[in-house]
Structure formats: structure tokens, C-alpha cells
Amino acid sequence: MGSNEYLKRWSSNKIASIILTTFFIVSFIEITAEFNEDKVLVWLTKPLILPLLIGYYIRRSNKINPYFLIALFFCWIANLLFIDNTWNYILFGVACFLVYRILVIIIVLKKVKMPDLLPLFLGSIPFVFIYASVAIFTFSTIGDSLYLFLIQGVFTIFLGGLSLVNYVLTSNKANRILFVSTLLFAINQFVFILRFYYEEANFLQAIAMAFFVWAQFLLTKYILHTEKQRNRYLIVNKLKEVV
């Protein structure tokens, strides 16, 4: 029985590794397509990125979090809307990404300790600086629609401050992964907005996508790591009850 369980786990991990490798290959092709402004290749590859990551998460997760899957679904819809690159679709995409961000915050709040207001405020300052820079550089180009991006920015600033404070107070692997992921997401959105201001939009779009891929992968690793930690905690508690 133990041998069968080991083989089953080995097979599952091997499939997960294949899915993850495919995820990075497809992501690299998509980023290259963004740089070369190859819309056909972007349409062929971008819709596959998050489904591959979802597949990887499902294969590796001991207890699948349905809220995380719903969050990734909204993020996937947002990515599809961003492909068209017209203003109306981008606004709808930002709205979907806002739902994604709120769901991620809800998930994270169940896994970390909420700090006091002062440390949270201090931890949010670097992320406030990023979004203030976005507002200053792009308001004349984006106009009133910038407020929708800034509303999303408020949630990202909150998550950024939360992840930074928790990493400073408890410097463990999970908090480090979450902080790096949140930082990459913030930089991704900064670069994404800047592409409306500069002429070399394809170069900035490729960079933004690269940040997004790594940020989303690290967030998935964070979710998996915390699930694994919780599973170990439950096993230890059961052993204590037996003893």
C-alpha cells in the first residue's frame, strides 16, 4: 500500500513538472511575441498560460482552494481582454483583475497575521511611491480612467504593505515568496501603465508580461507552500492526540 502511494505521488509530481515546464515555455514564446508585436502568436499562447498554471496547482495541491481557482479565472479573463489592446477592453480587464486582487487578499488574510496600523502604513510606503509615480507620469494620457487603475492600486498597496511587514516580522520562506510576488505585481502594473506614455509599447508590454508570469508563479508557490505547512500542522496535531 505504501509503495502504491509512493508511485502515485511520483507520477503526480512528474506530470506537474511537465505542466510547469510547458507553462514557462509557452510564457517565453508569448513574451517574445509581445516584443515582436506578433498578435497571432500572442492569441495562440497567452490564453494557455494561466490554464497551465491552474493545472500545475491542481496536480500539486493537497487541498485545492476553490477561491484561488476563481481568482485565477478572473485573472485569465483579464489577460484575454488585454490582448485586444483597445481602451474599453482594457478597462473591463482592469475590473476583472480587481476582482482577482480582492480574492487574493481574502486568501492571504486567512494565512497571515494582520499587523497593527502603523507597521502596515510604513510597509505600504514603497508601494504608494510606485503608484504615485504612475499617477504623475500617465494622468495626462489616461485621464479620468486612471482612477480605476488607482482603485486597484489601493488593494495592491495594502497587500504589498501586508506582505512586507509580515516578511520583516517573520522572515520565513512563505512570507518571502509572498513579498517578492507582490513586489513583482506592483512593478508589472507600473510598467503596464507606462506603455501608454512611451512609444516603445511592445518592449514595455513584454517586460510587464515577464513580471506578471513570475509574480503569478510565485503566488501559486506561496499558496502551495502554505497548504503544505497546514497539512504538516494537522498531521502533528493528530499524532499528539494519538500519544
LUMROFI-760247 format. One line per field, with one value per residue (C-alpha): x, y, z; residue number from 1. Coordinates in nm, 2 decimals. Layout:
BEGIN
x c(X_...)
y c(Y_...)
z c(Z_...)
pos c(NUM_...)
//
This chain:
BEGIN
x c(0.00_0.28_0.46_0.15_0.10_0.47_0.43_0.11_0.27_0.58_0.36_0.16_0.48_0.62_0.30_0.31_0.68_0.58_0.29_0.52_0.79_0.52_0.40_0.74_0.80_0.46_0.52_0.86_0.70_0.43_0.67_0.87_0.55_0.47_0.81_0.78_0.42_0.30_-0.07_-0.14_0.12_0.00_-0.35_-0.22_-0.01_-0.15_-0.48_-0.28_-0.06_-0.29_-0.48_-0.13_-0.06_-0.40_-0.32_0.01_-0.16_-0.43_-0.17_0.05_-0.22_-0.31_-0.63_-0.75_-0.86_-1.17_-1.13_-0.78_-0.91_-1.19_-0.93_-0.71_-1.02_-1.09_-0.72_-0.74_-1.04_-0.85_-0.55_-0.77_-0.93_-0.58_-0.49_-0.72_-0.54_-0.83_-0.93_-1.28_-1.14_-0.86_-1.10_-1.31_-0.98_-0.88_-1.22_-1.17_-0.82_-0.96_-1.19_-0.88_-0.68_-0.96_-1.00_-0.62_-0.62_-0.90_-0.70_-0.38_-0.56_-0.66_-0.30_-0.11_-0.14_-0.29_-0.03_-0.10_-0.19_0.15_0.36_0.11_0.13_0.51_0.52_0.29_0.51_0.73_0.41_0.25_0.56_0.52_0.15_0.21_0.47_0.21_-0.04_0.22_0.35_0.03_-0.26_-0.24_-0.25_-0.51_-0.72_-1.02_-0.98_-0.67_-0.89_-0.99_-0.62_-0.56_-0.86_-0.68_-0.36_-0.51_-0.56_-0.21_-0.06_-0.25_-0.13_0.22_0.24_0.09_0.34_0.64_0.55_0.49_0.82_1.01_0.84_0.86_1.13_1.03_1.00_0.63_0.64_0.94_0.77_0.46_0.65_0.85_0.53_0.35_0.65_0.66_0.29_0.33_0.62_0.42_0.13_0.37_0.52_0.18_0.06_0.38_0.33_0.06_0.31_0.60_0.63_0.81_0.49_0.59_0.91_0.73_0.44_0.70_0.86_0.53_0.43_0.76_0.70_0.34_0.44_0.70_0.47_0.18_0.40_0.54_0.19_0.10_0.41_0.31_-0.04_0.11_0.37_0.11_-0.11_0.18_0.26_-0.10_-0.11_0.20_0.04_-0.27_-0.06_0.14_-0.18_-0.32_-0.01_-0.03_-0.38_-0.28_0.00)
y c(0.00_0.24_0.15_0.23_0.56_0.65_0.56_0.76_1.06_1.03_1.01_1.32_1.52_1.42_1.54_1.86_1.91_1.86_2.11_2.37_2.33_2.38_2.69_2.85_2.76_2.90_3.21_3.27_3.23_3.48_3.73_3.71_3.75_4.06_4.21_4.13_4.26_3.92_3.93_3.59_3.42_3.62_3.49_3.14_3.14_3.39_3.21_2.90_3.05_3.06_2.73_2.56_2.72_2.61_2.26_2.27_2.39_2.12_1.85_1.97_2.08_1.85_2.05_2.27_2.62_2.70_3.07_3.07_2.89_3.15_3.43_3.28_3.25_3.63_3.69_3.47_3.67_4.00_3.87_3.78_4.13_4.29_4.12_4.34_4.64_4.88_5.11_4.96_4.61_4.72_4.88_4.56_4.37_4.60_4.54_4.16_4.20_4.40_4.11_3.88_4.11_4.12_3.74_3.70_3.95_3.75_3.43_3.58_3.73_3.38_3.27_3.57_3.77_4.12_4.37_4.69_5.00_5.18_4.89_4.83_5.20_5.21_4.89_5.04_5.34_5.18_5.07_5.41_5.56_5.32_5.42_5.79_5.77_5.61_5.88_6.16_6.02_5.90_6.12_6.34_6.03_5.82_6.09_6.01_5.64_5.64_5.63_5.27_5.18_5.36_5.18_4.86_5.02_5.07_4.69_4.62_4.88_4.71_4.36_4.50_4.66_4.34_4.11_4.34_4.38_4.00_3.93_4.17_4.04_3.68_3.61_3.27_3.11_3.17_3.54_3.59_3.43_3.64_3.96_3.91_3.81_4.12_4.34_4.19_4.25_4.62_4.66_4.48_4.73_5.02_4.91_4.82_5.18_5.34_5.17_5.42_5.70_5.58_5.49_5.16_4.99_4.65_4.64_4.76_4.51_4.22_4.34_4.37_4.02_3.88_4.03_3.90_3.54_3.53_3.71_3.47_3.16_3.28_3.35_2.99_2.86_3.06_2.91_2.56_2.62_2.74_2.44_2.21_2.38_2.35_1.98_1.92_2.11_1.89_1.57_1.68_1.75_1.41_1.24_1.44_1.32_0.96_0.99)
z c(0.00_0.09_-0.23_-0.44_-0.27_-0.34_-0.71_-0.73_-0.58_-0.80_-1.11_-1.00_-0.94_-1.28_-1.45_-1.25_-1.36_-1.72_-1.69_-1.52_-1.79_-2.06_-1.86_-1.88_-2.24_-2.35_-2.14_-2.30_-2.65_-2.55_-2.42_-2.74_-2.94_-2.74_-2.81_-3.18_-3.19_-3.33_-3.24_-3.39_-3.17_-2.87_-2.92_-2.96_-2.64_-2.39_-2.33_-2.24_-1.97_-1.67_-1.75_-1.74_-1.41_-1.28_-1.40_-1.21_-0.90_-0.91_-0.95_-0.66_-0.42_-0.13_-0.07_-0.36_-0.27_-0.48_-0.41_-0.56_-0.87_-0.91_-0.87_-1.14_-1.37_-1.33_-1.40_-1.71_-1.84_-1.77_-1.97_-2.27_-2.26_-2.25_-2.58_-2.79_-2.65_-2.70_-2.42_-2.35_-2.33_-2.11_-1.86_-1.84_-1.80_-1.51_-1.35_-1.37_-1.23_-0.94_-0.85_-0.88_-0.65_-0.39_-0.38_-0.34_-0.04_0.12_0.07_0.21_0.51_0.62_0.61_0.77_1.09_1.04_1.17_1.36_1.15_1.20_1.07_0.79_0.69_0.69_0.49_0.23_0.16_-0.11_-0.29_-0.25_-0.42_-0.72_-0.77_-0.71_-0.99_-1.22_-1.15_-1.21_-1.54_-1.70_-1.59_-1.90_-2.12_-1.94_-1.79_-1.57_-1.64_-1.43_-1.12_-1.20_-1.20_-0.88_-0.71_-0.80_-0.68_-0.33_-0.29_-0.43_-0.18_0.10_0.00_-0.05_0.29_0.45_0.28_0.36_0.73_0.77_0.60_0.82_1.14_1.04_0.79_0.66_0.32_0.28_0.36_0.14_-0.16_-0.10_-0.07_-0.39_-0.57_-0.46_-0.55_-0.90_-0.94_-0.84_-1.09_-1.35_-1.32_-1.32_-1.65_-1.79_-1.73_-1.86_-2.20_-2.27_-2.22_-2.42_-2.79_-2.74_-2.62_-2.74_-2.53_-2.22_-2.28_-2.30_-1.98_-1.80_-1.91_-1.78_-1.44_-1.44_-1.52_-1.24_-0.99_-1.07_-1.04_-0.71_-0.58_-0.67_-0.50_-0.19_-0.19_-0.23_0.04_0.30_0.22_0.28_0.61_0.72_0.62_0.84_1.13_1.11_1.10_1.40_1.59_1.51_1.63_1.96_2.00_1.95_2.20)
pos c(1_2_3_4_5_6_7_8_9_10_11_12_13_14_15_16_17_18_19_20_21_22_23_24_25_26_27_28_29_30_31_32_33_34_35_36_37_38_39_40_41_42_43_44_45_46_47_48_49_50_51_52_53_54_55_56_57_58_59_60_61_62_63_64_65_66_67_68_69_70_71_72_73_74_75_76_77_78_79_80_81_82_83_84_85_86_87_88_89_90_91_92_93_94_95_96_97_98_99_100_101_102_103_104_105_106_107_108_109_110_111_112_113_114_115_116_117_118_119_120_121_122_123_124_125_126_127_128_129_130_131_132_133_134_135_136_137_138_139_140_141_142_143_144_145_146_147_148_149_150_151_152_153_154_155_156_157_158_159_160_161_162_163_164_165_166_167_168_169_170_171_172_173_174_175_176_177_178_179_180_181_182_183_184_185_186_187_188_189_190_191_192_193_194_195_196_197_198_199_200_201_202_203_204_205_206_207_208_209_210_211_212_213_214_215_216_217_218_219_220_221_222_223_224_225_226_227_228_229_230_231_232_233_234_235_236_237_238_239_240_241_242_243)
//
